Amino acid sequence: MLNDSKANKVFMLALVLVIALVTSIQYSGNKKDLANRNEETFSLNKSDSLEITTISNDISLEIDPKAKQASASFGGGKTASLSVEKIGTKVSIKVSTIKRGFFSFSPTNTSRLVIIIPERYLARLSITTVSGDIDIMKDIAAETIAVKTISGNIDALNLNAENSVSIATVSGQISCYSIKSENKASIATTSGQIDINEVQGADIELRTISSDIEATARVKAGGEIKTSSTSGEIQLDLRGNENLSVTAGSTSGDIQVHAKDQETHSFSDKTGTGVTQVSAKTISGAIKLLY
């Protein structure tokens, strides 16, 4: 018993030393990140497509119209590498983890990937990360825009697409000032809140499971708006739209239309010709509509 106790103490001491070593490496790596950033420059035209991929790193996309070339910078160090490849009209930017040996205690690289582009318009924009946040704090336009993360947040200013916009996260929040699409706009989360000042499109879809949806929507005549949540609240401002066919249903949640509570858990109404379809569905969350 005594020998077991002594062995446990030795093991715990070794574990503490390992944790202290890893913490020290992480602190040193973060402190040196700004001083040791790698930068790649590349040409980028309006007709090009831009694809950005990381695993655990935050991503910032910035626009500098005065820049002669685009650039990507990253504090990779010895734990991750940055690669930029252009083939034809497609530019791929990728951060990859450098595989280490089993007994290597190199920390997870958390450096932010910063991309600066000179053009506000692209043929296609695709941004994907697993656990990092995505920030697009300048106006940007493209034929198609796709932004996806698993556990990170997505924050954007104004996203404009000629064809389609797709924004998705699992456990992160989505916050945008405006999303505009000539065709489809799809915004989806699992447990993160959706907060959009204005979304426009011919076909608009807002989906979440356990969080809230708050948006002002403008849909083309004859188009469709679908909003759904399981346990979250839906707040939808449709003022400015005409000829709506509105349906709302909640299993156990309340429905409020024009700040007036409805007596049942279902609601339907039509304005004008009713050629534009609007549906709001939730199970246990409340629905609030203005139109």
C-alpha positions in Angstrom: 0.0 0.0 0.0 2.9 2.3 0.9 4.7 1.5 -2.3 1.5 2.3 -4.3 1.2 5.6 -2.5 4.8 6.5 -3.3 4.3 5.5 -6.9 1.2 7.7 -7.2 3.1 10.6 -5.8 5.9 10.2 -8.3 3.4 9.9 -11.1 1.5 13.0 -10.0 4.8 15.0 -9.7 5.8 13.9 -13.2 2.3 14.9 -14.5 2.6 18.4 -12.9 6.0 18.9 -14.5 4.7 17.9 -17.9 1.7 20.3 -17.6 4.0 23.1 -16.4 6.3 22.5 -19.4 3.4 22.5 -21.9 1.9 25.7 -20.4 5.3 27.3 -20.6 5.7 26.4 -24.2 2.2 27.7 -25.0 2.8 31.0 -23.2 6.1 31.4 -25.0 4.5 30.6 -28.4 1.7 33.1 -28.0 4.1 35.8 -26.8 6.3 35.4 -29.9 3.4 35.0 -32.3 3.3 38.6 -33.5 7.0 38.8 -33.9 7.3 35.5 -35.8 4.4 35.7 -38.3 4.9 34.2 -41.7 3.5 36.0 -44.7 2.7 34.9 -48.2 1.7 37.3 -51.0 -0.3 36.3 -54.1 -2.2 37.9 -56.9 -6.0 38.0 -56.7 -8.4 39.2 -59.4 -12.1 39.7 -59.5 -12.6 36.6 -61.5 -10.7 34.4 -59.0 -12.1 32.1 -56.3 -10.7 32.1 -52.8 -10.8 29.1 -50.6 -9.6 29.3 -46.9 -9.2 26.3 -44.6 -8.0 25.9 -41.0 -8.7 23.6 -38.1 -8.4 25.4 -34.8 -7.3 28.8 -35.9 -9.4 32.0 -36.0 -9.7 33.6 -39.4 -9.9 37.3 -40.2 -10.7 38.5 -43.8 -9.9 42.1 -44.5 -10.1 44.3 -47.6 -7.5 46.9 -48.6 -8.3 48.4 -52.0 -4.9 50.1 -52.0 -3.0 46.8 -51.7 -1.3 45.7 -54.9 -1.4 42.1 -54.0 -3.3 39.9 -51.5 -1.5 38.5 -48.5 -2.0 35.8 -45.8 -0.1 35.9 -42.5 0.1 33.4 -39.8 2.3 32.7 -36.7 3.0 29.1 -37.5 6.3 28.5 -35.7 7.1 24.7 -35.6 3.6 23.5 -34.9 1.6 24.5 -38.0 2.4 25.5 -41.6 0.8 28.0 -44.0 0.4 27.2 -47.6 -0.9 29.4 -50.5 -1.5 27.8 -53.9 -3.0 29.3 -57.0 -4.0 27.1 -59.9 -5.7 29.0 -62.7 -8.4 31.2 -61.1 -8.5 29.2 -57.8 -6.5 30.4 -54.8 -6.3 28.0 -51.8 -5.0 29.1 -48.4 -4.6 26.4 -45.8 -3.2 26.1 -42.3 -2.0 22.5 -41.5 -0.8 21.1 -38.2 2.7 19.7 -38.4 2.7 16.1 -37.0 5.0 15.5 -34.1 6.2 12.4 -32.4 4.2 10.7 -29.7 6.4 12.2 -26.9 6.4 15.7 -28.4 4.6 18.3 -26.2 4.3 21.0 -28.8 1.2 23.1 -28.0 -1.8 23.5 -30.3 -1.2 26.4 -32.6 -3.9 29.1 -31.9 -2.4 31.9 -34.1 -5.0 33.9 -36.1 -4.9 33.6 -39.8 -5.1 37.1 -41.3 -6.0 37.5 -45.0 -5.9 40.9 -46.7 -7.3 41.1 -50.2 -7.4 44.1 -52.6 -10.7 43.2 -54.2 -14.2 43.6 -52.7 -15.6 41.2 -55.4 -14.7 37.6 -56.1 -16.1 34.8 -58.2 -16.4 32.5 -55.2 -15.5 32.8 -51.5 -15.3 29.7 -49.3 -14.1 29.8 -45.6 -14.0 26.7 -43.4 -12.6 26.0 -40.0 -13.4 23.5 -37.2 -13.1 25.3 -33.9 -11.9 28.8 -34.9 -13.9 32.0 -35.2 -14.5 33.7 -38.6 -14.5 37.5 -38.9 -15.4 39.3 -42.1 -15.6 43.0 -41.0 -15.6 44.6 -44.4 -18.2 44.6 -47.2 -17.6 41.8 -49.7 -19.4 40.5 -52.7 -19.1 37.3 -54.8 -21.1 35.0 -57.1 -21.3 32.5 -54.2 -20.3 32.8 -50.5 -19.9 29.8 -48.2 -18.8 30.2 -44.6 -18.7 27.3 -42.2 -17.3 26.4 -38.7 -18.1 23.7 -36.2 -17.7 25.3 -32.8 -16.6 28.9 -33.7 -18.6 32.1 -34.0 -19.2 33.9 -37.4 -19.2 37.7 -37.5 -19.7 39.6 -40.7 -20.6 43.0 -41.9 -22.2 43.0 -45.3 -22.2 39.9 -47.5 -23.6 40.2 -51.0 -23.9 37.3 -53.5 -25.2 37.1 -57.0 -26.1 33.5 -56.7 -26.2 32.1 -53.1 -25.0 32.6 -49.5 -24.5 29.8 -47.1 -23.6 30.5 -43.5 -23.4 27.6 -41.0 -22.1 26.7 -37.5 -22.9 24.0 -35.0 -22.3 25.5 -31.6 -21.2 29.0 -32.4 -23.2 32.1 -33.0 -23.9 33.9 -36.3 -24.0 37.6 -36.3 -24.2 39.7 -39.5 -25.3 43.2 -40.4 -26.7 42.2 -43.8 -26.8 39.2 -46.1 -28.0 39.7 -49.6 -28.5 37.1 -52.3 -30.1 37.3 -55.7 -31.1 33.6 -55.2 -30.8 31.6 -52.0 -29.6 32.7 -48.5 -29.2 29.9 -46.0 -28.2 30.5 -42.4 -28.1 27.6 -40.0 -26.8 26.7 -36.5 -27.4 23.9 -34.0 -27.0 25.6 -30.6 -25.8 29.1 -31.6 -28.0 32.2 -31.9 -28.7 33.8 -35.3 -28.8 37.6 -35.3 -29.1 39.4 -38.6 -30.0 43.0 -39.1 -31.3 42.3 -42.6 -31.3 39.3 -44.9 -32.5 39.5 -48.5 -33.1 36.8 -51.1 -35.5 35.0 -53.4 -35.3 31.9 -51.1 -34.4 32.5 -47.4 -33.9 29.8 -44.8 -33.1 30.4 -41.1 -32.6 27.3 -39.0 -31.5 26.6 -35.4 -32.3 23.9 -32.9 -31.8 25.2 -29.3 -31.1 28.9 -29.8 -32.9 32.0 -30.9 -33.4 33.6 -34.4 -33.7 37.3 -34.8 -33.8 38.9 -38.2 -35.3 41.4 -40.6 -36.1 39.7 -43.9 -36.8 41.1 -47.3 -37.9 38.5 -49.9 -38.4 38.8 -53.6 -42.0 38.7 -54.8 -43.0 35.0 -55.3 -40.1 33.8 -53.1 -40.1 32.0 -49.8 -38.9 32.5 -46.2 -38.6 29.4 -43.9 -37.6 29.8 -40.3 -37.5 27.0 -37.8 -36.3 26.3 -34.3 -36.8 23.5 -31.7 -36.5 25.2 -28.4 -35.5 28.7 -29.4 -37.5 31.9 -30.0 -38.1 33.2 -33.5 -38.4 37.0 -34.0 -39.0 37.9 -37.6 -39.6 41.4 -39.0 -41.2 41.3 -42.4 -42.3 44.9 -42.7 -41.7 46.2 -46.2 -42.8 43.0 -47.9 -46.0 42.7 -49.8 -48.3 39.9 -50.9 -47.4 37.5 -48.1 -48.9 34.2 -47.2 -47.9 33.7 -43.5 -48.1 30.5 -41.5 -46.8 30.0 -38.0 -46.9 27.0 -35.6 -45.6 26.1 -32.2 -46.3 22.9 -30.3 -46.1 24.5 -26.8 -44.7 28.0 -27.3 -46.7 31.2 -27.7 -47.3 33.1 -31.0 -47.3 36.8 -31.1 -48.3 38.8 -34.2 -47.9 42.6 -34.2 -47.3 42.5 -30.5 -50.6 40.8 -29.9 -50.7 37.3 -28.3 -52.6 34.6 -30.3 -55.0 32.3 -28.5 -53.9 29.2 -30.3 -50.5 27.6 -31.2 -51.1 28.1 -34.9 -51.6 31.2 -37.1 -52.2 32.0 -40.8 -52.8 35.2 -42.7 -52.5 36.6 -46.2 -51.8 40.1 -47.5 -52.5 41.1 -51.1 -52.2 38.2 -53.5 -50.2 36.1 -51.1 -47.7 34.9 -53.7 -44.7 35.1 -51.2 -44.6 32.2 -48.7 -43.5 32.8 -45.1 -43.4 30.0 -42.5 -42.2 30.0 -38.9 -42.1 26.7 -36.9 -40.9 25.9 -33.5 -41.7 23.2 -30.8 -41.2 24.8 -27.4 -40.1 28.3 -28.4 -42.1 31.5 -29.0 -42.8 33.1 -32.3 -43.0 36.8 -32.8 -43.9 38.3 -36.2 -44.2 41.8 -37.6 -45.3 42.4 -41.2 
